[in-house]
Amino acid sequence: MNIERTMQFILDSQARAEIRMDRLESRDNGLEKRVDKLEKRLDKRMDGITKLMQQGMRMLVKTDSKLAEVADAQKRTDQTLRELAEEQKELAAALKALIDSLRSGRNGH
């Protein structure tokens, strides 16, 4: 067995292993950079989505408040319409009484 050949083989193997290791490290660095870029893009998008959701929630709260105001106004309108209908009935009855009294005459004629 030749010791020099064995040592040369070990050194060559070590050199090839270091080259492969350097390539892997280079790829790893490239992947890390890509992952960092993707994370930054994702963070920006998430921030945008969060802002949109917050704005949407504020709009919903305003809309809910407006709907409550409209519902209250509708209740008041309904009550006013009921009162007007009752007053119309009273007015119609008064007009009928007036017409009846005019038909029968003032002096009994």
ZAZADO-502812 format. One line per 4 residues: number of its first residue (from 0); their letters; for each residue x, y, z of N, C-alpha, C. Coordinates in Angstrom, 3 decimals. Layout:
% ZAZADO-502812
NUM	A	X:Y:Z:X:Y:Z:X:Y:Z  ...
END
This chain:
% ZAZADO-502812
0	MNIE	0.837:-1.168:0.000:0.000:0.000:0.000:0.886:1.237:0.000  0.508:2.160:-0.835:1.307:3.350:-0.985:0.684:4.462:-0.137  1.421:4.923:0.842:0.928:5.940:1.779:0.752:7.281:1.072  1.675:7.612:0.173:1.568:8.897:-0.528:0.308:8.938:-1.390
4	RTMQ	0.008:7.821:-2.066:-1.204:7.768:-2.880:-2.457:7.882:-2.013  -2.447:7.231:-0.904:-3.588:7.289:0.009:-3.777:8.705:0.530  -2.660:9.336:0.898:-2.734:10.710:1.398:-3.231:11.653:0.292  -2.732:11.450:-0.933:-3.169:12.281:-2.057:-4.660:12.084:-2.310
8	FILD	-5.105:10.830:-2.222:-6.529:10.540:-2.406:-7.360:11.252:-1.347  -6.919:11.211:-0.117:-7.631:11.879:0.988:-7.657:13.385:0.763  -6.526:13.963:0.345:-6.468:15.406:0.096:-7.390:15.803:-1.062  -7.365:15.001:-2.133:-8.251:15.279:-3.264:-9.723:15.184:-2.848
12	SQAR	-10.030:14.159:-2.089:-11.405:13.995:-1.602:-11.811:15.178:-0.731  -10.902:15.604:0.123:-11.168:16.751:0.993:-11.393:18.013:0.147  -10.589:18.194:-0.892:-10.722:19.365:-1.754:-12.074:19.342:-2.466  -12.464:18.180:-2.984:-13.764:18.072:-3.646:-14.900:18.333:-2.661
16	AEIR	-14.744:17.826:-1.454:-15.771:18.036:-0.427:-15.885:19.522:-0.089  -14.774:20.220:-0.032:-14.805:21.657:0.263:-15.451:22.441:-0.872  -15.175:22.022:-2.116:-15.799:22.679:-3.266:-17.318:22.489:-3.213  -17.742:21.243:-2.940:-19.180:20.980:-2.829:-19.795:21.779:-1.688
20	MDRL	-19.082:21.876:-0.582:-19.561:22.629:0.578:-19.708:24.113:0.222  -18.713:24.658:-0.515:-18.789:26.062:-0.936:-19.999:26.299:-1.836  -20.227:25.358:-2.765:-21.390:25.479:-3.646:-22.690:25.459:-2.844  -22.771:24.553:-1.895:-23.972:24.470:-1.061:-24.179:25.739:-0.245
24	ESRD	-23.099:26.263:0.291:-23.201:27.503:1.062:-23.652:28.657:0.168  -23.142:28.691:-1.056:-23.538:29.729:-2.004:-25.022:29.619:-2.335  -25.480:28.391:-2.579:-26.908:28.174:-2.839:-27.743:28.560:-1.632  -27.252:28.186:-0.452:-27.960:28.491:0.779:-28.088:30.005:0.955
28	NGLE	-27.015:30.735:0.675:-27.070:32.199:0.787:-28.082:32.773:-0.199  -28.093:32.236:-1.410:-29.056:32.688:-2.409:-30.488:32.425:-1.973  -30.714:31.245:-1.400:-32.050:30.906:-0.917:-32.461:31.804:0.239  -31.525:32.082:1.125:-31.826:32.960:2.260:-32.237:34.343:1.774
32	KRVD	-31.537:34.849:0.757:-31.878:36.163:0.216:-33.273:36.144:-0.402  -33.572:35.080:-1.147:-34.896:34.974:-1.761:-35.983:34.871:-0.701  -35.717:34.085:0.327:-36.695:33.942:1.408:-36.899:35.281:2.102  -35.829:36.029:2.332:-35.946:37.348:2.957:-36.805:38.281:2.109
36	KLEK	-36.566:38.276:0.791:-37.364:39.123:-0.109:-38.833:38.725:-0.064  -39.079:37.417:-0.090:-40.459:36.944:-0.047:-41.133:37.316:1.267  -40.391:37.202:2.362:-40.950:37.569:3.669:-41.298:39.052:3.712  -40.430:39.886:3.139:-40.704:41.327:3.117:-41.949:41.628:2.287
40	RLDK	-42.066:40.976:1.131:-43.257:41.178:0.295:-44.515:40.722:1.030  -44.407:39.580:1.689:-45.540:39.063:2.433:-45.923:40.010:3.569  -44.920:40.524:4.267:-45.189:41.466:5.351:-45.908:42.708:4.829  -45.466:43.232:3.677:-46.120:44.407:3.098:-47.570:44.101:2.742
44	RMDG	-47.778:42.941:2.152:-49.142:42.569:1.782:-50.014:42.388:3.015  -49.473:41.764:4.035:-50.233:41.567:5.270:-50.579:42.912:5.904  -49.626:43.846:5.881:-49.896:45.183:6.405:-51.021:45.841:5.619  -50.976:45.705:4.295:-52.033:46.268:3.457:-53.382:45.653:3.756
48	ITKL	-53.417:44.346:3.902:-54.663:43.653:4.213:-55.190:44.079:5.575  -54.284:44.224:6.534:-54.686:44.659:7.872:-55.313:46.043:7.814  -54.689:46.949:7.057:-55.238:48.306:6.934:-56.606:48.280:6.271  -56.752:47.463:5.231:-58.045:47.356:4.563:-59.121:46.821:5.511
52	MQQG	-58.767:45.836:6.296:-59.730:45.268:7.242:-60.131:46.290:8.301  -59.156:47.050:8.794:-59.453:48.079:9.791:-60.388:49.133:9.209  -60.098:49.556:7.985:-60.949:50.552:7.335:-62.351:49.981:7.107  -62.419:48.736:6.683:-63.710:48.096:6.486:-64.511:48.004:7.776
56	MRML	-63.837:47.692:8.865:-64.527:47.612:10.156:-65.065:48.986:10.564  -64.265:50.030:10.333:-64.744:51.384:10.647:-65.972:51.718:9.804  -65.942:51.317:8.530:-67.088:51.573:7.659:-68.316:50.811:8.144  -68.119:49.585:8.599:-69.244:48.805:9.107:-69.853:49.447:10.344
60	VKTD	-68.991:49.953:11.222:-69.486:50.610:12.436:-70.299:51.848:12.059  -69.779:52.640:11.100:-70.520:53.824:10.658:-71.842:53.428:10.027  -71.812:52.392:9.202:-73.025:51.939:8.535:-74.048:51.450:9.553  -73.572:50.718:10.554:-74.469:50.226:11.601:-75.112:51.395:12.332
64	SKLA	-74.315:52.411:12.607:-74.825:53.598:13.284:-75.869:54.302:12.414  -75.574:54.426:11.129:-76.524:55.071:10.206:-77.814:54.256:10.105  -77.684:52.944:10.059:-78.871:52.091:9.991:-79.744:52.260:11.235  -79.109:52.403:12.378:-79.865:52.616:13.614:-80.608:53.948:13.541
68	EVAD	-79.960:54.981:13.000:-80.613:56.281:12.846:-81.798:56.181:11.894  -81.610:55.466:10.787:-82.695:55.297:9.810:-83.857:54.536:10.446  -83.550:53.508:11.228:-84.599:52.732:11.894:-85.382:53.618:12.863  -84.681:54.460:13.621:-85.366:55.378:14.539:-86.245:56.360:13.768
72	AQKR	-85.718:56.896:12.670:-86.497:57.829:11.849:-87.733:57.134:11.286  -87.583:55.887:10.878:-88.723:55.134:10.344:-89.784:54.935:11.416  -89.362:54.657:12.638:-90.320:54.480:13.737:-91.086:55.779:13.982  -90.366:56.904:13.954:-91.032:58.196:14.146:-92.006:58.471:12.998
76	TDQT	-91.604:58.152:11.782:-92.470:58.346:10.616:-93.719:57.483:10.729  -93.543:56.239:11.126:-94.688:55.343:11.297:-95.662:55.904:12.336  -95.139:56.417:13.444:-95.977:56.986:14.491:-96.721:58.221:13.969  -96.013:59.056:13.217:-96.642:60.248:12.644:-97.743:59.865:11.670
80	LREL	-97.489:58.846:10.854:-98.516:58.386:9.916:-99.754:57.844:10.643  -99.540:57.142:11.728:-100.670:56.641:12.518:-101.478:57.813:13.084  -100.769:58.811:13.594:-101.450:59.986:14.146:-102.223:60.725:13.048  -101.592:60.867:11.866:-102.269:61.532:10.756:-103.504:60.759:10.314
84	AEEQ	-103.421:59.458:10.281:-104.563:58.628:9.894:-105.704:58.824:10.884  -105.374:58.874:12.158:-106.408:59.080:13.188:-107.033:60.464:13.039  -106.185:61.465:12.794:-106.707:62.823:12.618:-107.563:62.911:11.355  -107.180:62.175:10.303:-107.977:62.144:9.074:-109.360:61.557:9.338
88	KELA	-109.395:60.508:10.152:-110.681:59.904:10.501:-111.551:60.913:11.257  -110.923:61.621:12.197:-111.665:62.623:12.965:-112.160:63.743:12.053  -111.304:64.180:11.121:-111.678:65.236:10.184:-112.814:64.771:9.277  -112.719:63.545:8.806:-113.782:63.005:7.942:-115.103:62.955:8.702
92	AALK	-115.052:62.558:9.955:-116.276:62.502:10.762:-116.836:63.902:10.971  -115.956:64.874:11.213:-116.413:66.255:11.411:-117.014:66.811:10.130  -116.376:66.523:8.985:-116.913:66.984:7.706:-118.271:66.354:7.420  -118.411:65.090:7.723:-119.684:64.402:7.510:-120.767:65.046:8.372
96	ALID	-120.404:65.334:9.601:-121.368:65.986:10.499:-121.731:67.363:9.965  -120.752:68.098:9.448:-121.017:69.428:8.896:-121.934:69.326:7.682  -121.624:68.386:6.802:-122.445:68.211:5.599:-123.861:67.811:5.988  -123.982:66.908:6.937:-125.307:66.480:7.407:-126.077:67.657:7.989
100	SLRS	-125.385:68.504:8.737:-126.074:69.641:9.357:-126.474:70.663:8.308  -125.668:70.819:7.255:-126.011:71.753:6.185:-127.188:71.227:5.371  -127.290:69.946:5.231:-128.389:69.356:4.479:-129.716:69.545:5.238  -129.673:69.408:6.502:-130.907:69.513:7.251:-131.345:70.977:7.409
104	GRNG	-130.502:71.914:7.159:-130.864:73.326:7.191:-130.700:73.915:8.565  -130.636:75.274:8.599:-130.398:75.945:9.878:-131.696:76.296:10.590  -132.649:76.693:9.831:-133.875:77.145:10.442:-134.945:76.068:10.466  -134.536:74.892:10.316:-135.491:73.791:10.322:-136.139:73.600:8.974
108	H	-135.669:74.226:7.913:-136.234:74.082:6.586:-135.632:72.969:5.837
END
